[in-house]
Amino acid sequence: MCRSIKTLRRVDLPASDEEVRAAALQFVRKISGYRQPSRANAPAFDLAVDDVAQAARVLLDSLNAPASR
């Protein structure tokens, strides 16, 4: 699923906000079946992209954080 989404967890270079948002957009497009939602569905679509991007950023930041003891 979503083969165009590239791996964003990298040791040498953290993912940019643009990369995270692009991945979230591709994911929401895939699961919704919309490349471009109708005006009626745009608010829900945009909110989903924002939520997925935020969750992805939290995940990436957590994975790249040094382990605490």
Backbone hydrogen bonds, N-H to C=O, Kabsch-Sander energy under -0.5 kcal/mol:
donor,donor_aa,acceptor,acceptor_aa,energy
5,I,2,C,-2.0
6,K,4,S,-0.6
10,R,8,L,-0.9
20,V,16,S,-2.2
21,R,17,D,-2.5
22,A,18,E,-2.4
23,A,19,E,-2.1
24,A,20,V,-2.3
25,L,21,R,-2.7
26,Q,22,A,-2.2
27,F,23,A,-2.3
28,V,24,A,-2.6
29,R,25,L,-2.6
30,K,26,Q,-2.2
31,I,27,F,-2.5
32,S,28,V,-2.2
33,G,29,R,-1.8
42,A,38,S,-1.4
45,F,41,N,-2.4
46,D,42,A,-3.1
47,L,43,P,-2.2
48,A,44,A,-2.2
49,V,45,F,-2.2
50,D,46,D,-2.4
51,D,47,L,-2.7
52,V,48,A,-2.7
53,A,49,V,-2.6
54,Q,50,D,-2.4
55,A,51,D,-2.4
56,A,52,V,-2.6
57,R,53,A,-2.4
58,V,54,Q,-2.3
59,L,55,A,-2.4
60,L,56,A,-2.9
61,D,57,R,-2.7
62,S,58,V,-2.1
63,L,59,L,-2.6
64,N,60,L,-2.0
65,A,61,D,-0.7
